[in-house]
Amino acid sequence: MKPAGFSTQLCLRFKHNQTMCRTTSLTCTGDKDYHAPLTTGPLYKPSLSNTNLYSSTSLSTQRTTIVRPFLPSRQIAVPVKTVTTEKRKWSWFSVRARPIQSSLVPTCTSHSSVGRLLSASTSTPLTYLSPTLTQSRQFTKSTDSPNYPGTSLYNIKRFLRRVNIDHHESHPCLRVLVPNYIFGQQLSTQWARLDSNLCNIFINKVTGSFVCPELALGGTWSLLESLLSAWMINRNTERTSGEKSYPSVSRLELCLPVTVRQVWERGVLVEKLSAVQFKELLQHFKQIKRDFTIEHFSKFEVRVSKDLTEMYFPVKYITGELVGLKMLSVQDNCLVEDSLPAGAGGVLPFIHNMDTAWATKTTQCVLVGSVLDSVVLSGRTNMTVLCLADWTSLPPDLLSFLDQFTSITIWLGSGVQGVETAKSFARKLGDSRCRVVTNEWPSALQAVRKKLDVTEILASATTQHHQYITTFDSLRHDVFLEFLQTKEMEGVKWTRFEQLNSTMKGFRRGEMTVFTGRTGSGKTTFMSEYSLDLCMQGVSTLWGSFEVKNVRLVRMMLKQFGLVNLDENLGEFDNVAEKFLKLPLFFTTFHGTQDLEMVLDAMGHAVYVHDIAHVIIDNIQFMVGTRGGHMDRFAKQDQCIEEFRKFATLHNVHVTLVIHPRKDMEEKLTKDSIFGGGKATQEADNVLLLQEESSEDSFVKRKSIEVAKNRYAGDLGIMPLYFTKPVLSFSKKIADSFKKEKSRQRNRKSTEAEGVNQQKEHMLNISENGDESS
């Protein structure tokens, strides 16, 4: 077994004049070895399109399909089902491994603050609760998120069979029963406690990481493999011989940090509030008294601050220990939910109210994104309501805690973005046991405010079907919503580039955008702010910057995000950085020329682990030079574009590709100016051109974004750009705000100067009058 950090190259062995085909008809003769690159990622299968297996002899054709999806990084022996018209037979893939670098930087989980656009923590409110108060979601960034090295599901199952351990398989996990003494627990000899000597281990089928909920521990597959191997050796070793030691396993710290515990202990139980104080509490959070009672909050053991400006919801582990708080407060006239302490990765921050579900062994639950949704639903239904720490992300290690449920209803609210996120969660958990509340309905809190029946809404939740098969009956309701809620179905709106909303209508998952511009025209600078605008509204973003190093890219983003010239105001760095840290933003560590399969592997990993919705590749030419064979650069680029198009469709994410234009002398760019063949503009849903126009009376070129293709709405147009150099922004709204601020500063200085002059004249008059009197 090779260590973590290894990628694989597929070696196909064809014998007995067999023909293996996938997307193209491949034929071969003789007994030879053929090598084909492995297209990696959770949903990708080996691609044979680049193999040179053509022969003049036409032989029988067989179709090959991968039985299990897998992530490479270790030795893989994947069963391939080869079906002919006469008989069934099994073939096998063998694997050769080569070292690679880690493809993702440490990452994050959870809820992010929302504020005004022109302040440092910008985000558009997702849910309107009243004319003066809005509900937002918090994203808590963690720099210590676990790294999930890829592994093979087949290897995991083969190892479990070898050590004679039975497993139960669900959609996301394999569950095995092992003695807890291999994790350092004491062995009980009492008959009544014999069952306590065993514990359930959940192994994620994609990442290979394992979690033991009862013992609050977890780790990688390689660690569990070492544990089970040592257990197998000790089990077959004579008692007189020395036993093999078990490797240590890290455990969760089931306690609150001192600062967070002090906040909790200073709080006042909500049931101790008087009727007047409870009314003041609801008024501060702009809630209506008819929607809540004290019992609704006391059910969750809620505490409030002494000044009634904050609520604290305790988050307990399944064994009852207090491991976190959900703090509800009002910031910038928005309801903001923070997870305390900030996420440490893995299973923390934990799911709110999971301890109740674990204790009652219930098999049905409702999954929501806000604790206020939990309060209103638990007070009106008998369902167990669980609240995620981050409504945009469901970390793989938390899937094992949801294994006990046979029916999960996901109600996130937040319009189309919330429904798409819920569908992504359903694919992780298993479509067969998940139902999603559509964007026809608002969030649970809003539904209660509007006096809607939440029981009927839960009953109307739709089930998810096979991702490749559907019928009009299943599409009928969604088509109706397309007509009924046209504005909401258009996607997430831009706040800094409002003119794009009138042409492109919004940002939507499952599309591919091609963006081009001259060298040095500001493609990366614009795309940085373009993606940052969406990220600040909760669109989880993965940046793949192959031209600009991540340090310089983030340096530019900090200026654009905080709207502060940090070169001159370095003292504001920590303030801006803390707010920037909460964004659901991730970066790959690639730089320079990279292999396409490695990039797709990193993208697939990020989509599964961090629920990425937007991927930016800057730029695609860095992957063209790594393709093998005798194809020219145009054909290689077309293959890359085809793979990214498939990725966007299969994973339901938006992929934005930056492509350089041709090196021609045309002053104005067109769709035909994009480098390569016509594949890029054909496959793309949107084509954006960064235009430059010279002026006779100025050395500064006027810049604009031209929407040259828009498959969704068909509207084309040009959006002028207004560059604000101190904060590297192309937004007209930002430019106007800076102009107004400069104008106010000039007026203030002018007023101050006039006051000084008047004071000088006054003092001069006093002195003159004094001289005359003397």
Beta strands, then each sheet from edge to edge (+ up, - down):
strand 1: 6-14
strand 2: 20-21
strand 3: 32-36
strand 4: 62-66
strand 5: 79-83
strand 6: 88-92
strand 7: 94-99
strand 8: 127-128
strand 9: 134-135
strand 10: 167-169
strand 11: 173-179
strand 12: 198-204
strand 13: 210-212
strand 14: 217-219
strand 15: 268-269
strand 16: 303-304
strand 17: 311-316
strand 18: 322-331
strand 19: 334-340
strand 20: 364-368
strand 21: 384-387
strand 22: 407-411
strand 23: 434-436
strand 24: 462-463
strand 25: 512-517
strand 26: 541-545
strand 27: 585-587
strand 28: 614-618
strand 29: 654-658
strand 30: 686-695
strand 31: 698-710
strand 32: 717-720
sheet 1: 3+ 1- 7+
sheet 2: 2+ 4+ 5- 6+
sheet 3: 8+ 9- 19- 18+ 17- 16+ 15-
sheet 4: 10+ 11- 12+ 13- 14+
sheet 5: 21+ 20+ 22+ 23+ 24-
sheet 6: 27+ 26+ 28+ 29+ 25+ 30+ 31- 32+
end
